[in-house]
Amino acid sequence: MQSALGLQNEERHPVDQACEDFCPNMTMHQRVIGYCVTFGIGAILNIFSWVALGHLLQGNVGPFVALFLVGNAIQIMGSFFMRGPVSFGKKIISRDVRFAMILYLISSERPRLFFIRTF
């Protein structure tokens, strides 16, 4: 059917091809498990970052910032499982989500730069 419509011969971008080769089609059950695991790991790191808040109050920002930023990044990457990396990438640059993603990146950039300067 796809070859009759001419869809099979369509050239894909190399990034799309690499993502599809790296992440083959997964069942919905596998996607939900992957999302829950990555979301759980990110949540645990975020909880540990709040435990490290005492270090922050003492002037040592490293543990808090590192755990908080890595936890958030892992939780966002967990969304790759639900949509797939190509679809997720297209969604975050779409007109509906672009502004929110830019705000998130800007708001996480200052703590990241502060963390890098401390080392």
QUIQUI-V728579 format. One record per residue. N is the residue number from 1. SS is DSSP state (@ for helix, = for strand, . for the rest). PHI is phi in whole degrees, 0 to 359 (none if undefined). D_FIRST is the distance of its C-alpha to the first C-alpha in whole Angstrom. Layout:
n=N ss=SS phi=PHI d_first=D_FIRST
n=N ss=SS phi=PHI d_first=D_FIRST
This chain:
n=1 ss=. phi=none d_first=0
n=2 ss=@ phi=295 d_first=4
n=3 ss=@ phi=291 d_first=5
n=4 ss=@ phi=293 d_first=5
n=5 ss=@ phi=272 d_first=6
n=6 ss=. phi=81 d_first=9
n=7 ss=. phi=276 d_first=9
n=8 ss=. phi=286 d_first=9
n=9 ss=. phi=273 d_first=12
n=10 ss=. phi=293 d_first=14
n=11 ss=. phi=280 d_first=17
n=12 ss=. phi=256 d_first=19
n=13 ss=. phi=296 d_first=22
n=14 ss=@ phi=303 d_first=24
n=15 ss=@ phi=293 d_first=26
n=16 ss=@ phi=301 d_first=22
n=17 ss=@ phi=296 d_first=21
n=18 ss=@ phi=296 d_first=25
n=19 ss=@ phi=294 d_first=24
n=20 ss=@ phi=291 d_first=21
n=21 ss=@ phi=288 d_first=23
n=22 ss=@ phi=286 d_first=26
n=23 ss=. phi=240 d_first=24
n=24 ss=. phi=293 d_first=22
n=25 ss=. phi=303 d_first=20
n=26 ss=. phi=244 d_first=23
n=27 ss=. phi=287 d_first=23
n=28 ss=@ phi=297 d_first=25
n=29 ss=@ phi=299 d_first=28
n=30 ss=@ phi=295 d_first=28
n=31 ss=@ phi=296 d_first=27
n=32 ss=@ phi=294 d_first=30
n=33 ss=@ phi=296 d_first=33
n=34 ss=@ phi=299 d_first=32
n=35 ss=@ phi=296 d_first=33
n=36 ss=@ phi=297 d_first=36
n=37 ss=@ phi=294 d_first=37
n=38 ss=@ phi=292 d_first=37
n=39 ss=@ phi=295 d_first=38
n=40 ss=@ phi=296 d_first=41
n=41 ss=@ phi=297 d_first=42
n=42 ss=@ phi=296 d_first=42
n=43 ss=@ phi=294 d_first=44
n=44 ss=@ phi=297 d_first=47
n=45 ss=@ phi=296 d_first=47
n=46 ss=@ phi=294 d_first=48
n=47 ss=@ phi=296 d_first=50
n=48 ss=@ phi=296 d_first=52
n=49 ss=@ phi=294 d_first=52
n=50 ss=@ phi=287 d_first=54
n=51 ss=@ phi=293 d_first=56
n=52 ss=. phi=281 d_first=57
n=53 ss=@ phi=299 d_first=58
n=54 ss=@ phi=299 d_first=62
n=55 ss=@ phi=296 d_first=61
n=56 ss=@ phi=298 d_first=60
n=57 ss=@ phi=292 d_first=63
n=58 ss=. phi=272 d_first=65
n=59 ss=. phi=101 d_first=64
n=60 ss=. phi=262 d_first=61
n=61 ss=. phi=276 d_first=58
n=62 ss=@ phi=306 d_first=56
n=63 ss=@ phi=299 d_first=55
n=64 ss=@ phi=296 d_first=54
n=65 ss=@ phi=295 d_first=52
n=66 ss=@ phi=297 d_first=50
n=67 ss=@ phi=295 d_first=49
n=68 ss=@ phi=293 d_first=48
n=69 ss=@ phi=292 d_first=46
n=70 ss=@ phi=293 d_first=44
n=71 ss=@ phi=299 d_first=44
n=72 ss=@ phi=296 d_first=42
n=73 ss=@ phi=297 d_first=40
n=74 ss=@ phi=295 d_first=39
n=75 ss=@ phi=295 d_first=38
n=76 ss=@ phi=292 d_first=36
n=77 ss=@ phi=295 d_first=34
n=78 ss=. phi=299 d_first=33
n=79 ss=@ phi=294 d_first=31
n=80 ss=@ phi=303 d_first=29
n=81 ss=@ phi=295 d_first=28
n=82 ss=@ phi=285 d_first=27
n=83 ss=@ phi=253 d_first=25
n=84 ss=. phi=93 d_first=24
n=85 ss=@ phi=295 d_first=26
n=86 ss=@ phi=291 d_first=24
n=87 ss=@ phi=296 d_first=23
n=88 ss=@ phi=295 d_first=27
n=89 ss=@ phi=299 d_first=28
n=90 ss=@ phi=293 d_first=26
n=91 ss=@ phi=291 d_first=27
n=92 ss=@ phi=287 d_first=31
n=93 ss=. phi=259 d_first=31
n=94 ss=. phi=289 d_first=29
n=95 ss=. phi=299 d_first=32
n=96 ss=. phi=291 d_first=33
n=97 ss=. phi=249 d_first=34
n=98 ss=@ phi=306 d_first=35
n=99 ss=@ phi=297 d_first=38
n=100 ss=@ phi=295 d_first=39
n=101 ss=@ phi=292 d_first=37
n=102 ss=@ phi=296 d_first=40
n=103 ss=@ phi=298 d_first=43
n=104 ss=@ phi=296 d_first=42
n=105 ss=@ phi=295 d_first=42
n=106 ss=@ phi=294 d_first=45
n=107 ss=@ phi=290 d_first=47
n=108 ss=@ phi=269 d_first=46
n=109 ss=@ phi=287 d_first=47
n=110 ss=@ phi=298 d_first=51
n=111 ss=@ phi=298 d_first=51
n=112 ss=@ phi=294 d_first=49
n=113 ss=@ phi=295 d_first=52
n=114 ss=@ phi=297 d_first=55
n=115 ss=@ phi=295 d_first=54
n=116 ss=@ phi=294 d_first=53
n=117 ss=@ phi=292 d_first=57
n=118 ss=@ phi=285 d_first=59
n=119 ss=. phi=254 d_first=58
